[in-house]
């Protein structure tokens, strides 16, 4: 009489017979990460190479952007201290070149050019709206420049996990096809193929996670810089109005 317990017992016996004994599992060849990558199929190698390219470019952007943000923060602080101590716009215009990495320098130049045009034409500021628009153009130009290459980090964070998943699924399909061709359910036939397939997932996550963290971090820093540029535009307008009213 066959009972559910007998069925599970027989199924377990079949599985246990299909798997090699523990001492055999210990004797299975162990491969390092590099060996797994080099021994993969051509398609898996292509996927791994694409993910590696994404990772290298992302880390290059991360380090360059990190240095740029540090330089920009220091230059902005130095320029703002000098601007607040400056007796007027002309004196600051002559000294602005020494603060060139600072985004506020570009904003200052956009505003100063508009003020100079109005001063040459009428001797005073007659159109504060035009001055405000010029300052906004400078802010947009600097934020656009500093956002350069951040879209690559966003692309890496969103695409690489799926590329790695594709490589893993394809590798598992090949592993089970090899298992069917061998006509055996032994772990010796399927384990290496699955290990090689999972490398793609690991590479995909290894490229995506740092890119996502860096993108969010730099995005927050850009918001702070944008707020500081907006505040500087107000300070510039106040100084310009005081200069020509006095």
C-alpha positions as CSV (number, residue, x, y, z in Angstrom):
1,X,0.0,0.0,0.0
2,X,1.4,3.3,-1.1
3,X,1.0,6.1,1.4
4,X,2.0,9.8,1.1
5,X,4.8,9.0,3.6
6,X,6.1,6.3,1.3
7,X,6.0,8.6,-1.6
8,X,8.1,11.3,0.1
9,X,10.4,8.6,1.3
10,X,10.9,7.2,-2.2
11,X,11.3,10.8,-3.6
12,X,14.0,11.5,-1.0
13,X,15.7,8.3,-1.8
14,X,15.9,9.2,-5.5
15,X,17.3,12.7,-4.7
16,X,19.8,11.3,-2.3
17,X,20.9,8.8,-4.9
18,X,21.3,11.5,-7.5
19,X,23.5,13.7,-5.3
20,X,27.1,12.6,-4.7
21,X,28.1,11.7,-1.1
22,X,29.6,14.4,1.1
23,X,33.1,13.2,0.6
24,X,32.6,13.5,-3.2
25,X,31.3,17.0,-2.8
26,X,34.4,18.0,-1.0
27,X,36.5,16.7,-3.8
28,X,34.7,18.8,-6.5
29,X,37.1,21.3,-8.1
30,X,36.9,24.7,-6.6
31,X,37.3,27.7,-9.0
32,X,38.2,31.2,-8.2
33,X,36.3,34.2,-9.5
34,X,38.8,34.8,-12.3
35,X,38.7,31.2,-13.4
36,X,34.9,31.2,-13.5
37,X,34.9,34.3,-15.7
38,X,37.6,33.0,-18.1
39,X,36.0,29.6,-18.4
40,X,32.6,31.0,-19.2
41,X,30.9,30.8,-22.6
42,X,31.4,33.5,-25.2
43,X,28.0,35.1,-24.4
44,X,28.7,35.1,-20.7
45,X,32.1,36.6,-21.3
46,X,30.5,39.4,-23.4
47,X,28.0,40.1,-20.6
48,X,30.8,40.2,-18.0
49,X,32.9,42.5,-20.2
50,X,29.9,44.9,-20.7
51,X,29.4,45.0,-16.9
52,X,33.1,45.6,-16.3
53,X,33.1,48.5,-18.7
54,X,30.1,50.0,-16.9
55,X,31.8,49.6,-13.6
56,X,35.1,51.1,-14.7
57,X,33.5,54.2,-16.3
58,X,31.2,54.6,-13.3
59,X,34.1,54.6,-10.8
60,X,36.0,57.0,-13.0
61,X,33.1,59.4,-13.0
62,X,32.7,58.9,-9.2
63,X,36.3,59.8,-8.4
64,X,36.3,62.8,-10.8
65,X,33.0,64.1,-9.5
66,X,34.1,63.7,-5.9
67,X,37.3,65.8,-6.6
68,X,35.2,68.4,-8.5
69,X,32.7,68.7,-5.7
70,X,35.5,69.3,-3.1
71,X,37.2,71.9,-5.3
72,X,33.9,73.7,-6.0
73,X,32.9,73.8,-2.3
74,X,36.2,75.4,-1.2
75,X,36.3,77.9,-4.1
76,X,32.7,78.9,-3.5
77,X,33.4,79.6,0.2
78,X,36.5,81.7,-0.7
79,X,34.7,83.7,-3.3
80,X,31.7,84.4,-1.1
81,X,34.0,85.7,1.7
82,X,35.8,88.0,-0.7
83,X,32.5,89.2,-2.3
84,X,31.0,90.1,1.1
85,X,34.1,92.2,2.0
86,X,34.3,93.8,-1.5
87,X,33.6,97.6,-1.7
88,X,31.8,97.2,-5.0
89,X,31.2,95.2,-8.2
90,X,34.1,96.5,-10.2
91,X,36.7,95.5,-7.5
92,X,35.2,92.1,-7.3
93,X,35.2,91.7,-11.1
94,X,38.9,92.3,-11.2
95,X,39.6,89.8,-8.5
96,X,37.2,87.1,-9.7
97,X,39.7,85.3,-11.9
98,X,41.5,83.9,-8.9
99,X,38.3,82.1,-7.8
100,X,37.7,80.6,-11.3
101,X,36.7,77.0,-10.2
102,X,33.8,78.4,-8.2
103,X,30.4,78.2,-9.9
104,X,29.5,81.6,-8.2
105,X,32.1,83.2,-10.4
106,X,30.2,82.3,-13.5
107,X,27.0,83.6,-12.0
108,X,28.7,86.8,-10.9
109,X,30.0,87.3,-14.5
110,X,26.6,86.8,-16.0
111,X,25.1,89.4,-13.6
112,X,28.0,91.8,-13.9
113,X,27.9,91.9,-17.7
114,X,24.2,92.9,-17.6
115,X,24.9,95.5,-15.0
116,X,27.8,96.9,-17.0
117,X,25.6,97.1,-20.1
118,X,22.9,99.0,-18.4
119,X,25.4,101.3,-16.6
120,X,27.1,102.2,-19.9
121,X,23.8,103.0,-21.5
122,X,22.0,104.9,-18.8
123,X,24.4,105.3,-15.9
124,X,22.2,103.2,-13.6
125,X,20.3,100.0,-13.4
126,X,17.0,100.5,-15.2
127,X,15.9,96.9,-15.6
128,X,16.3,94.7,-12.6
129,X,14.3,91.9,-14.3
130,X,17.0,91.6,-17.0
131,X,19.7,91.4,-14.3
132,X,17.7,88.7,-12.5
133,X,17.3,86.7,-15.8
134,X,21.1,87.0,-16.5
135,X,21.8,85.6,-13.0
136,X,19.4,82.7,-13.6
137,X,21.1,81.9,-16.9
138,X,24.5,81.7,-15.0
139,X,23.0,79.4,-12.4
140,X,21.5,77.1,-15.0
141,X,24.8,77.0,-17.0
142,X,26.8,76.0,-13.9
143,X,24.3,73.4,-12.7
144,X,24.1,71.9,-16.2
145,X,27.9,71.7,-16.3
146,X,28.2,70.1,-12.9
147,X,25.4,67.6,-13.8
148,X,27.5,66.3,-16.7
149,X,28.0,62.5,-16.6
150,X,25.7,62.0,-13.7
151,X,23.2,60.4,-16.2
152,X,25.7,57.7,-16.8
153,X,25.6,56.8,-13.1
154,X,21.8,56.6,-13.2
155,X,22.0,54.4,-16.3
156,X,24.5,52.1,-14.6
157,X,22.4,51.8,-11.5
158,X,19.2,50.9,-13.4
159,X,20.5,48.8,-16.2
160,X,23.4,46.7,-14.8
161,X,21.3,44.5,-12.5
162,X,19.2,43.5,-15.5
163,X,22.2,42.8,-17.7
164,X,23.6,40.6,-14.9
165,X,20.3,38.8,-14.6
166,X,20.2,38.1,-18.3
167,X,23.7,36.6,-18.1
168,X,22.7,34.5,-15.1
169,X,19.5,33.2,-16.7
170,X,21.3,32.3,-19.9
171,X,24.0,30.6,-18.0
172,X,21.6,28.5,-16.0
173,X,19.8,27.5,-19.2
174,X,23.1,26.3,-20.6
175,X,23.9,24.4,-17.4
176,X,20.6,22.5,-17.4
177,X,21.0,21.8,-21.1
178,X,24.4,20.3,-20.4
179,X,22.8,18.3,-17.6
180,X,20.2,16.9,-19.9
181,X,22.8,16.0,-22.5
182,X,24.9,14.2,-20.0
183,X,21.9,12.2,-18.8
184,X,22.9,12.5,-15.2
185,X,21.5,14.4,-12.2
186,X,24.8,14.7,-10.6
187,X,25.8,18.0,-9.0
188,X,29.2,17.6,-10.7
189,X,27.6,18.5,-14.0
190,X,25.4,21.4,-13.1
191,X,27.3,23.2,-10.3
192,X,30.1,24.7,-12.4
193,X,27.6,26.1,-14.9
194,X,25.4,27.7,-12.3
195,X,28.5,29.2,-10.5
196,X,29.6,30.8,-13.8
197,X,26.1,32.1,-14.4
198,X,25.9,33.7,-10.9
199,X,29.1,35.7,-11.6
200,X,27.1,37.9,-14.0
201,X,24.6,38.8,-11.2
202,X,27.5,39.6,-8.8
203,X,29.2,41.8,-11.4
204,X,25.9,43.5,-12.2
205,X,25.2,44.3,-8.5
206,X,28.8,45.3,-8.0
207,X,28.5,48.0,-10.8
208,X,25.0,49.1,-9.9
209,X,25.2,49.6,-6.1
210,X,28.1,52.1,-6.0
211,X,26.6,54.0,-9.0
212,X,23.2,54.4,-7.3
213,X,24.8,55.5,-4.0
214,X,27.1,58.0,-5.8
215,X,24.2,59.4,-7.9
216,X,22.0,60.1,-4.9
217,X,25.0,61.6,-3.0
218,X,26.0,63.9,-5.8
219,X,22.4,64.8,-6.5
220,X,22.0,66.0,-2.9
221,X,25.2,68.0,-3.2
222,X,24.0,69.7,-6.4
223,X,20.8,70.7,-4.7
224,X,22.9,72.4,-2.0
225,X,25.0,74.1,-4.5
226,X,21.9,75.3,-6.4
227,X,20.5,76.8,-3.3
228,X,23.7,78.6,-2.6
229,X,23.8,80.0,-6.1
230,X,20.2,81.2,-5.7
231,X,21.2,83.0,-2.4
232,X,24.2,84.5,-4.1
233,X,22.0,85.9,-6.9
234,X,20.0,87.8,-4.2
235,X,23.2,89.1,-2.6
236,X,24.5,90.2,-6.0
237,X,21.2,92.1,-6.7
238,X,21.4,93.8,-3.4
239,X,25.0,94.9,-3.8
240,X,24.3,96.1,-7.4
241,X,21.3,98.2,-6.2
242,X,23.2,99.7,-3.3
243,X,26.1,100.6,-5.6
244,X,24.1,102.5,-8.1
245,X,21.7,104.0,-5.6
246,X,24.6,105.4,-3.6
